[in-house]
Amino acid sequence: MRSLFLVILLLGLTACDACSGRRASQSASPHAGWPPASAPQAATSAQATGSASATSAAVLPADEHTWVYPESSIGLMHAVVSVPKRRPDQRFPVLIALHGRGEALKGPARGARGWIDDYWLPRAIERLHHPPLRSADLLGFVEAQRLAALNADLAGRPFQGLIVVCPYTPDIWHGGQPFSAAEPLTRWVVDELLPRVRRETPAITTAVATGIDGVSLGGRAALLVGLGQPTAFGTVAALQPAFSSADAPALARLAQEARKQNPAMQIRLLTSLEDYYLVSTRRISAALRDAGVSNRLDVVPGPHDYDFNRGPGAYEMLVFHDRALRGQRAP
């Protein structure tokens, strides 16, 4: 009788170990716990449409690399590089993403992590791989019509991913510095950073598949770097760029010359209804059009703060460049 009891006890412990193993395996899933409510929706949507969204649900978190340049042409520099998980033969467009002035004041090590840590870029990438998006993903700063357009686009063309390169952005605007203050950053990005990205990551190495964007101070820098070296970029864009209306004529001349050198370059400006730079961004867009430089201007809901960066800023930036750098029309 005692032997029978021991056998039953051992069988019970083995069964419990198996259950624990299953639970551990489930919790180790790369998407476990995130997003808590949207993952079932994404699976249901993929099954219903039969689209490539079904495969996007298997996308793993990106690899992250930090590159340190102790003695670059502009001093100590850091860059955080986010590389999507991929098939062996898969290559991606490259997006240079520049942060705002708040992160410039934190110094190179912390500042370079602005988009990753402070603006929640990995969260936005994860959600774009698991549509549909919800208003809460954009922190409520989205109109119903725009949200529907984004979701319709993602349903038909799943988000494919970008190599996002996030360098430290020096404060090139402090004290009203001239446009020429961006020249050292321009040379470093084009001559040092981009060549390394193309050597050490699965990047598509053409200029047409390379974009630059940024928010606030980073938007100012993105326009000055991109328009200053137009043959290096297929897209030049800015979110809430920190310019005054008085800068519009000079930017129009710069853009006019840039478009001559690269007629296919796409220019996009995005501002928001509560942005400090709403009026100046509209005037810059109009000045470019008056100079014969076509550009896209988008105005969305939202303030000029971290919530914007974490909401509309991150999602709009990623979707636009994911499409435009592949020669597709962005929603």
Buried (B, 14 or more C-beta within 10 A) or exposed (E): EEEEEEEEEEEEEEEEEEEEEEEEEEEEEEBEEBBEEBBEBBBEBBEEEEBEBBEBBEBEBBEBEEBEBEEBEBEEBBBBBBBBEBEEEEBBBBBBBBBBBBBBEBEBEBBBBBBBBBBBBBBBBBBBBBBBBBEEBBBEBBEEEBBBEBBEBBBEBBBBBBBBBBBBBBBBBEEEEEBEBBBBBBBBBBEBBBEBBBEEBBBBBEBBBBBBBBBBBBBBBBBBBBBBBBEBBBBBBBBBBBBEBEBBBBBBBBBBBBBEEBEEBBBBBBBBEBBBBBEBBBBBBBBBEEBEBEBBBBBBBBBBBBBBBBBBBBBBBBBBBBBBBBEEEBB
